[in-house]
Amino acid sequence: MTKSYKQINQDQQAMGSAYKKASTETMSAFIALHQAALKEGALSVKHKELMATAIGIAARCDGCIAAHVAAALRAGATRQELVETIDVAVLMGGGPSVIYGAQALAAVDELAQ
């Protein structure tokens, strides 16, 4: 099974926009939370996106992997930093994280192009 993480991001943006129209207050609050949690602070945006990537892997969330790998790359994360992030997710999430970690590496390679 081949996934396109670019397509997952595009699809999620479209579905997220539709959901925001249906539930403006909830989505606006979630977007504000997202912005507050991921802003530059004592931890860099890059490090926060790496953490979000690891959690997305452990939670087995394709949309989370696609979004946070792309954001980590935009924030300057290297392929090796993402590989080590996947390693930590595997440590914490066991066998299922191996599967999603391998898929996250495919996302890194696709989205880094």
DRENTORKOL-3810 file (N, C-alpha, C; in nm, 4 decimals):
REM DRENTORKOL-3810
@n.u->0.0851; n.v->-0.1176; n.w->0.0000; ca.u->0.0000; ca.v->0.0000; ca.w->0.0000; c.u->0.0896; c.v->0.1240; c.w->0.0000
@n.u->0.0746; n.v->0.2041; n.w->-0.1005; ca.u->0.1527; ca.v->0.3264; ca.w->-0.1098; c.u->0.0655; c.v->0.4450; c.w->-0.0721
@n.u->0.1169; n.v->0.5283; n.w->0.0143; ca.u->0.0462; ca.v->0.6491; ca.w->0.0558; c.u->0.1192; c.v->0.7684; c.w->-0.0021
@n.u->0.0455; n.v->0.8697; n.w->-0.0372; ca.u->0.1043; ca.v->0.9969; ca.w->-0.0763; c.u->0.0786; c.v->1.0952; c.w->0.0367
@n.u->0.1837; n.v->1.1353; n.w->0.1038; ca.u->0.1684; ca.v->1.2272; ca.w->0.2155; c.u->0.1357; c.v->1.3672; c.w->0.1676
@n.u->0.1781; n.v->1.4018; n.w->0.0469; ca.u->0.1349; ca.v->1.5295; ca.w->-0.0118; c.u->-0.0162; c.v->1.5268; c.w->-0.0305
@n.u->-0.0686; n.v->1.4151; n.w->-0.0814; ca.u->-0.2132; ca.v->1.4030; ca.w->-0.1018; c.u->-0.2880; c.v->1.3999; c.w->0.0312
@n.u->-0.2320; n.v->1.3314; n.w->0.1299; ca.u->-0.2949; ca.v->1.3295; ca.w->0.2626; c.u->-0.3061; c.v->1.4719; c.w->0.3156
@n.u->-0.1997; n.v->1.5519; n.w->0.3018; ca.u->-0.2042; ca.v->1.6909; ca.w->0.3484; c.u->-0.3089; c.v->1.7712; c.w->0.2721
@n.u->-0.3167; n.v->1.7543; n.w->0.1406; ca.u->-0.4161; ca.v->1.8263; ca.w->0.0604; c.u->-0.5579; c.v->1.7858; c.w->0.1014
@n.u->-0.5802; n.v->1.6559; n.w->0.1140; ca.u->-0.7130; ca.v->1.6074; ca.w->0.1528; c.u->-0.7513; c.v->1.6576; c.w->0.2915
@n.u->-0.6565; n.v->1.6532; n.w->0.3846; ca.u->-0.6860; ca.v->1.6964; ca.w->0.5206; c.u->-0.7165; c.v->1.8454; c.w->0.5260
@n.u->-0.6475; n.v->1.9247; n.w->0.4451; ca.u->-0.6773; ca.v->2.0686; ca.w->0.4412; c.u->-0.8194; c.v->2.0921; c.w->0.3925
@n.u->-0.8598; n.v->2.0200; n.w->0.2881; ca.u->-0.9954; ca.v->2.0349; ca.w->0.2351; c.u->-1.0996; c.v->1.9908; c.w->0.3376
@n.u->-1.0768; n.v->1.8756; n.w->0.3997; ca.u->-1.1720; ca.v->1.8264; ca.w->0.4996; c.u->-1.1742; c.v->1.9164; c.w->0.6234
@n.u->-1.0572; n.v->1.9656; n.w->0.6625; ca.u->-1.0498; ca.v->2.0563; ca.w->0.7769; c.u->-1.1237; c.v->2.1864; c.w->0.7508
@n.u->-1.1132; n.v->2.2375; n.w->0.6296; ca.u->-1.1863; ca.v->2.3593; ca.w->0.5932; c.u->-1.3365; c.v->2.3369; c.w->0.5985
@n.u->-1.3805; n.v->2.2225; n.w->0.5479; ca.u->-1.5230; ca.v->2.1901; ca.w->0.5524; c.u->-1.5705; c.v->2.1772; c.w->0.6965
@n.u->-1.4904; n.v->2.1144; n.w->0.7800; ca.u->-1.5275; ca.v->2.0993; ca.w->0.9209; c.u->-1.5314; c.v->2.2349; c.w->0.9904
@n.u->-1.4350; n.v->2.3232; n.w->0.9569; ca.u->-1.4331; ca.v->2.4561; ca.w->1.0183; c.u->-1.5603; c.v->2.5332; c.w->0.9834
@n.u->-1.6104; n.v->2.5180; n.w->0.8602; ca.u->-1.7364; ca.v->2.5836; ca.w->0.8220; c.u->-1.8528; c.v->2.5273; c.w->0.9021
@n.u->-1.8504; n.v->2.3973; n.w->0.9287; ca.u->-1.9580; ca.v->2.3327; ca.w->1.0031; c.u->-1.9491; c.v->2.3590; c.w->1.1528
@n.u->-1.8271; n.v->2.3787; n.w->1.2032; ca.u->-1.8060; ca.v->2.3966; ca.w->1.3470; c.u->-1.6987; c.v->2.5028; c.w->1.3697
@n.u->-1.7328; n.v->2.6255; n.w->1.3345; ca.u->-1.6370; ca.v->2.7358; ca.w->1.3366; c.u->-1.5768; c.v->2.7587; c.w->1.4747
@n.u->-1.6578; n.v->2.7582; n.w->1.5771; ca.u->-1.6089; ca.v->2.7893; ca.w->1.7115; c.u->-1.5075; c.v->2.6846; c.w->1.7595
@n.u->-1.5398; n.v->2.5574; n.w->1.7410; ca.u->-1.4495; ca.v->2.4511; ca.w->1.7851; c.u->-1.3186; c.v->2.4547; c.w->1.7081
@n.u->-1.3281; n.v->2.4656; n.w->1.5761; ca.u->-1.2053; ca.v->2.4650; ca.w->1.4951; c.u->-1.1214; c.v->2.5902; c.w->1.5188
@n.u->-1.1853; n.v->2.7034; n.w->1.5385; ca.u->-1.1094; ca.v->2.8254; ca.w->1.5683; c.u->-1.0339; c.v->2.8106; c.w->1.6997
@n.u->-1.0983; n.v->2.7484; n.w->1.7982; ca.u->-1.0318; ca.v->2.7248; ca.w->1.9263; c.u->-0.9155; c.v->2.6274; c.w->1.9098
@n.u->-0.9369; n.v->2.5216; n.w->1.8293; ca.u->-0.8293; ca.v->2.4249; ca.w->1.8078; c.u->-0.7123; c.v->2.4896; c.w->1.7342
@n.u->-0.7404; n.v->2.5715; n.w->1.6348; ca.u->-0.6342; ca.v->2.6400; ca.w->1.5599; c.u->-0.5564; c.v->2.7326; c.w->1.6531
@n.u->-0.6266; n.v->2.8027; n.w->1.7417; ca.u->-0.5583; ca.v->2.8900; ca.w->1.8380; c.u->-0.4702; c.v->2.8082; c.w->1.9321
@n.u->-0.5188; n.v->2.6927; n.w->1.9772; ca.u->-0.4392; ca.v->2.6038; ca.w->2.0618; c.u->-0.3155; c.v->2.5555; c.w->1.9859
@n.u->-0.3350; n.v->2.5151; n.w->1.8623; ca.u->-0.2247; ca.v->2.4683; ca.w->1.7779; c.u->-0.1170; c.v->2.5764; c.w->1.7655
@n.u->-0.1597; n.v->2.6977; n.w->1.7361; ca.u->-0.0640; ca.v->2.8082; ca.w->1.7216; c.u->0.0076; c.v->2.8387; c.w->1.8519
@n.u->-0.0642; n.v->2.8364; n.w->1.9626; ca.u->-0.0030; ca.v->2.8653; ca.w->2.0925; c.u->0.0968; c.v->2.7573; c.w->2.1320
@n.u->0.0600; n.v->2.6311; n.w->2.1105; ca.u->0.1476; ca.v->2.5207; ca.w->2.1516; c.u->0.2718; c.v->2.5106; c.w->2.0659
@n.u->0.2626; n.v->2.5486; n.w->1.9393; ca.u->0.3753; ca.v->2.5285; ca.w->1.8479; c.u->0.4546; c.v->2.6550; c.w->1.8189
@n.u->0.4304; n.v->2.7629; n.w->1.8933; ca.u->0.5084; ca.v->2.8840; ca.w->1.8687; c.u->0.6481; c.v->2.8701; c.w->1.9297
@n.u->0.7386; n.v->2.9496; n.w->1.8790; ca.u->0.8760; ca.v->2.9523; ca.w->1.9295; c.u->0.8740; c.v->2.9905; c.w->2.0769
@n.u->0.9509; n.v->2.9215; n.w->2.1567; ca.u->0.9581; ca.v->2.9501; ca.w->2.2998; c.u->1.0870; c.v->2.8925; c.w->2.3546
@n.u->1.0825; n.v->2.8367; n.w->2.4747; ca.u->1.2000; ca.v->2.7710; ca.w->2.5307; c.u->1.2424; c.v->2.6545; c.w->2.4416
@n.u->1.1439; n.v->2.5925; n.w->2.3763; ca.u->1.1711; ca.v->2.4901; ca.w->2.2751; c.u->1.1478; c.v->2.5530; c.w->2.1383
@n.u->1.2300; n.v->2.5175; n.w->2.0438; ca.u->1.2138; ca.v->2.5700; ca.w->1.9083; c.u->1.0934; c.v->2.5061; c.w->1.8406
@n.u->1.0432; n.v->2.5726; n.w->1.7382; ca.u->0.9343; ca.v->2.5172; ca.w->1.6581; c.u->0.9773; c.v->2.3819; c.w->1.6012
@n.u->1.1021; n.v->2.3726; n.w->1.5560; ca.u->1.1512; ca.v->2.2463; ca.w->1.5002; c.u->1.1389; c.v->2.1338; c.w->1.6016
@n.u->1.1817; n.v->2.1577; n.w->1.7240; ca.u->1.1760; ca.v->2.0524; ca.w->1.8258; c.u->1.0321; c.v->2.0175; c.w->1.8624
@n.u->0.9454; n.v->2.1153; n.w->1.8652; ca.u->0.8039; ca.v->2.0878; ca.w->1.8921; c.u->0.7429; c.v->2.0047; c.w->1.7794
@n.u->0.7787; n.v->2.0344; n.w->1.6552; ca.u->0.7262; ca.v->1.9567; ca.w->1.5426; c.u->0.7821; c.v->1.8144; c.w->1.5423
@n.u->0.9064; n.v->1.7981; n.w->1.5860; ca.u->0.9618; ca.v->1.6632; ca.w->1.5984; c.u->0.8850; c.v->1.5842; c.w->1.7046
@n.u->0.8524; n.v->1.6482; n.w->1.8160; ca.u->0.7728; ca.v->1.5806; ca.w->1.9190; c.u->0.6350; c.v->1.5442; c.w->1.8650
@n.u->0.5731; n.v->1.6359; n.w->1.7936; ca.u->0.4410; ca.v->1.6088; ca.w->1.7372; c.u->0.4477; c.v->1.4941; c.w->1.6366
@n.u->0.5559; n.v->1.4862; n.w->1.5608; ca.u->0.5748; ca.v->1.3761; ca.w->1.4666; c.u->0.5804; c.v->1.2434; c.w->1.5426
@n.u->0.6591; n.v->1.2389; n.w->1.6500; ca.u->0.6709; ca.v->1.1153; ca.w->1.7285; c.u->0.5363; c.v->1.0739; c.w->1.7863
@n.u->0.4604; n.v->1.1685; n.w->1.8353; ca.u->0.3291; ca.v->1.1368; ca.w->1.8913; c.u->0.2350; c.v->1.0896; c.w->1.7803
@n.u->0.2418; n.v->1.1525; n.w->1.6637; ca.u->0.1601; ca.v->1.1092; ca.w->1.5504; c.u->0.1895; c.v->0.9661; c.w->1.5109
@n.u->0.3171; n.v->0.9282; n.w->1.5146; ca.u->0.3557; ca.v->0.7895; ca.w->1.4844; c.u->0.2975; c.v->0.6958; c.w->1.5896
@n.u->0.3187; n.v->0.7279; n.w->1.7176; ca.u->0.2712; ca.v->0.6417; ca.w->1.8255; c.u->0.1186; c.v->0.6311; c.w->1.8255
@n.u->0.0502; n.v->0.7385; n.w->1.7823; ca.u->-0.0961; ca.v->0.7389; ca.w->1.7774; c.u->-0.1501; c.v->0.6789; c.w->1.6477
@n.u->-0.0591; n.v->0.6451; n.w->1.5557; ca.u->-0.0959; ca.v->0.5852; ca.w->1.4264; c.u->-0.1892; c.v->0.6752; c.w->1.3463
@n.u->-0.1495; n.v->0.8023; n.w->1.3347; ca.u->-0.2310; ca.v->0.9046; ca.w->1.2689; c.u->-0.1625; c.v->0.9512; c.w->1.1404
@n.u->-0.2131; n.v->0.9030; n.w->1.0254; ca.u->-0.1533; ca.v->0.9406; ca.w->0.8973; c.u->-0.1528; c.v->1.0914; c.w->0.8757
@n.u->-0.2648; n.v->1.1563; n.w->0.9059; ca.u->-0.2733; ca.v->1.3010; ca.w->0.8875; c.u->-0.1755; c.v->1.3757; c.w->0.9759
@n.u->-0.1565; n.v->1.3268; n.w->1.0993; ca.u->-0.0611; ca.v->1.3891; ca.w->1.1910; c.u->0.0813; c.v->1.3736; c.w->1.1390
@n.u->0.1132; n.v->1.2536; n.w->1.0916; ca.u->0.2468; ca.v->1.2291; ca.w->1.0365; c.u->0.2712; c.v->1.3219; c.w->0.9188
@n.u->0.1766; n.v->1.3269; n.w->0.8257; ca.u->0.1929; ca.v->1.4098; ca.w->0.7064; c.u->0.2108; c.v->1.5566; c.w->0.7436
@n.u->0.1267; n.v->1.6077; n.w->0.8302; ca.u->0.1311; ca.v->1.7493; ca.w->0.8659; c.u->0.2566; c.v->1.7849; c.w->0.9440
@n.u->0.2926; n.v->1.7010; n.w->1.0417; ca.u->0.4037; ca.v->1.7385; ca.w->1.1295; c.u->0.5404; c.v->1.7091; c.w->1.0678
@n.u->0.5504; n.v->1.6084; n.w->0.9811; ca.u->0.6757; ca.v->1.5898; ca.w->0.9059; c.u->0.6974; c.v->1.7107; c.w->0.8168
@n.u->0.5934; n.v->1.7529; n.w->0.7439; ca.u->0.6067; ca.v->1.8698; ca.w->0.6560; c.u->0.6462; c.v->1.9938; c.w->0.7361
@n.u->0.5817; n.v->2.0138; n.w->0.8510; ca.u->0.6128; ca.v->2.1300; ca.w->0.9343; c.u->0.7538; c.v->2.1216; c.w->0.9927
@n.u->0.7969; n.v->2.0023; n.w->1.0320; ca.u->0.9330; ca.v->1.9851; ca.w->1.0848; c.u->1.0361; c.v->2.0174; c.w->0.9772
@n.u->1.0106; n.v->1.9709; n.w->0.8558; ca.u->1.1021; ca.v->2.0023; ca.w->0.7454; c.u->1.1064; c.v->2.1525; c.w->0.7198
@n.u->0.9893; n.v->2.2174; n.w->0.7187; ca.u->0.9854; ca.v->2.3637; ca.w->0.6997; c.u->1.0602; c.v->2.4358; c.w->0.8104
@n.u->1.0579; n.v->2.3779; n.w->0.9312; ca.u->1.1260; ca.v->2.4394; ca.w->1.0460; c.u->1.2756; c.v->2.4082; c.w->1.0481
@n.u->1.3234; n.v->2.3339; n.w->0.9476; ca.u->1.4665; ca.v->2.3089; ca.w->0.9368; c.u->1.5136; c.v->2.1734; c.w->0.9838
@n.u->1.4223; n.v->2.0831; n.w->1.0152; ca.u->1.4642; ca.v->1.9497; ca.w->1.0598; c.u->1.5329; c.v->1.8762; c.w->0.9450
@n.u->1.6348; n.v->1.8031; n.w->0.9803; ca.u->1.7066; ca.v->1.7232; ca.w->0.8810; c.u->1.6459; c.v->1.5830; c.w->0.8761
@n.u->1.6802; n.v->1.5109; n.w->0.7721; ca.u->1.6343; ca.v->1.3726; ca.w->0.7606; c.u->1.6828; c.v->1.2917; c.w->0.8818
@n.u->1.8089; n.v->1.3123; n.w->0.9225; ca.u->1.8621; ca.v->1.2372; ca.w->1.0359; c.u->1.7884; c.v->1.2711; c.w->1.1649
@n.u->1.7529; n.v->1.3973; n.w->1.1860; ca.u->1.6754; ca.v->1.4338; ca.w->1.3049; c.u->1.5391; c.v->1.3642; c.w->1.3025
@n.u->1.4802; n.v->1.3554; n.w->1.1858; ca.u->1.3514; ca.v->1.2865; ca.w->1.1743; c.u->1.3672; c.v->1.1365; c.w->1.1937
@n.u->1.4758; n.v->1.0782; n.w->1.1448; ca.u->1.5013; ca.v->0.9355; ca.w->1.1684; c.u->1.5132; c.v->0.9103; c.w->1.3187
@n.u->1.5847; n.v->0.9943; n.w->1.3899; ca.u->1.6001; ca.v->0.9761; ca.w->1.5341; c.u->1.4688; c.v->1.0005; c.w->1.6082
@n.u->1.3855; n.v->1.0894; n.w->1.5569; ca.u->1.2513; ca.v->1.1087; ca.w->1.6122; c.u->1.1697; c.v->0.9816; c.w->1.5954
@n.u->1.1785; n.v->0.9200; n.w->1.4772; ca.u->1.1100; ca.v->0.7934; ca.w->1.4524; c.u->1.1619; c.v->0.6870; c.w->1.5488
@n.u->1.2931; n.v->0.6859; n.w->1.5736; ca.u->1.3515; ca.v->0.5895; ca.w->1.6676; c.u->1.2883; c.v->0.6012; c.w->1.8062
@n.u->1.2707; n.v->0.7239; n.w->1.8542; ca.u->1.2109; ca.v->0.7448; ca.w->1.9858; c.u->1.0645; c.v->0.6999; c.w->1.9852
@n.u->0.9936; n.v->0.7280; n.w->1.8763; ca.u->0.8541; ca.v->0.6841; ca.w->1.8662; c.u->0.8444; c.v->0.5319; c.w->1.8699
@n.u->0.9386; n.v->0.4654; n.w->1.8045; ca.u->0.9411; ca.v->0.3183; ca.w->1.8062; c.u->0.9682; c.v->0.2680; c.w->1.9477
@n.u->1.0643; n.v->0.3290; n.w->2.0155; ca.u->1.0932; ca.v->0.2915; ca.w->2.1539; c.u->0.9679; c.v->0.3013; c.w->2.2400
@n.u->0.8952; n.v->0.4108; n.w->2.2269; ca.u->0.7805; ca.v->0.4361; ca.w->2.3134; c.u->0.6531; c.v->0.3647; c.w->2.2669
@n.u->0.6442; n.v->0.3338; n.w->2.1373; ca.u->0.5207; ca.v->0.2784; ca.w->2.0847; c.u->0.5265; c.v->0.1332; c.w->2.0428
@n.u->0.6435; n.v->0.0717; n.w->2.0463; ca.u->0.6560; ca.v->-0.0691; ca.w->2.0132; c.u->0.6311; c.v->-0.1009; c.w->1.8666
@n.u->0.5875; n.v->-0.2246; n.w->1.8425; ca.u->0.5701; ca.v->-0.2771; ca.w->1.7073; c.u->0.4844; c.v->-0.1907; c.w->1.6166
@n.u->0.3659; n.v->-0.1427; n.w->1.6616; ca.u->0.2870; ca.v->-0.0578; ca.w->1.5735; c.u->0.3619; c.v->0.0680; c.w->1.5302
@n.u->0.4485; n.v->0.1191; n.w->1.6168; ca.u->0.5254; ca.v->0.2371; ca.w->1.5796; c.u->0.6349; c.v->0.2057; c.w->1.4785
@n.u->0.6796; n.v->0.0793; n.w->1.4726; ca.u->0.7733; ca.v->0.0405; ca.w->1.3672; c.u->0.7040; c.v->0.0565; c.w->1.2320
@n.u->0.5802; n.v->0.0086; n.w->1.2232; ca.u->0.5047; ca.v->0.0187; ca.w->1.0980; c.u->0.4836; c.v->0.1648; c.w->1.0605
@n.u->0.4328; n.v->0.2441; n.w->1.1537; ca.u->0.4060; ca.v->0.3845; ca.w->1.1243; c.u->0.5340; c.v->0.4667; c.w->1.1167
@n.u->0.6379; n.v->0.4245; n.w->1.1868; ca.u->0.7671; ca.v->0.4918; ca.w->1.1742; c.u->0.8250; c.v->0.4750; c.w->1.0351
@n.u->0.8145; n.v->0.3550; n.w->0.9809; ca.u->0.8606; ca.v->0.3312; ca.w->0.8431; c.u->0.7801; c.v->0.4162; c.w->0.7460
@n.u->0.6500; n.v->0.4269; n.w->0.7709; ca.u->0.5673; ca.v->0.5120; ca.w->0.6855; c.u->0.6036; c.v->0.6594; c.w->0.7028
@n.u->0.6381; n.v->0.6995; n.w->0.8238; ca.u->0.6803; ca.v->0.8380; ca.w->0.8468; c.u->0.8093; c.v->0.8682; c.w->0.7724
@n.u->0.9005; n.v->0.7719; n.w->0.7663; ca.u->1.0240; ca.v->0.7923; ca.w->0.6894; c.u->0.9911; c.v->0.8100; c.w->0.5415
@n.u->0.8946; n.v->0.7344; n.w->0.4912; ca.u->0.8497; ca.v->0.7543; ca.w->0.3532; c.u->0.7937; c.v->0.8943; c.w->0.3357
@n.u->0.7223; n.v->0.9446; n.w->0.4368; ca.u->0.6702; ca.v->1.0818; ca.w->0.4322; c.u->0.7848; c.v->1.1825; c.w->0.4287
@n.u->0.8885; n.v->1.1601; n.w->0.5101; ca.u->1.0052; ca.v->1.2491; ca.w->0.5100; c.u->1.0644; c.v->1.2554; c.w->0.3698
@n.u->1.0868; n.v->1.1409; n.w->0.3100; ca.u->1.1495; ca.v->1.1377; ca.w->0.1774; c.u->1.0602; c.v->1.2008; c.w->0.0718
@n.u->0.9301; n.v->1.1771; n.w->0.0789; ca.u->0.8379; ca.v->1.2373; ca.w->-0.0192; c.u->0.8282; c.v->1.3872; c.w->-0.0017
@n.u->0.8102; n.v->1.4318; n.w->0.1222; ca.u->0.7854; ca.v->1.5740; ca.w->0.1481; c.u->0.9110; c.v->1.6591; c.w->0.1429
@n.u->1.0280; n.v->1.5976; n.w->0.1523; ca.u->1.1534; ca.v->1.6732; ca.w->0.1441; c.u->1.1882; c.v->1.7108; c.w->0.0001
@n.u->1.1204; n.v->1.6511; n.w->-0.0938; ca.u->1.1493; ca.v->1.6795; ca.w->-0.2361; c.u->1.0928; c.v->1.8135; c.w->-0.2785
END
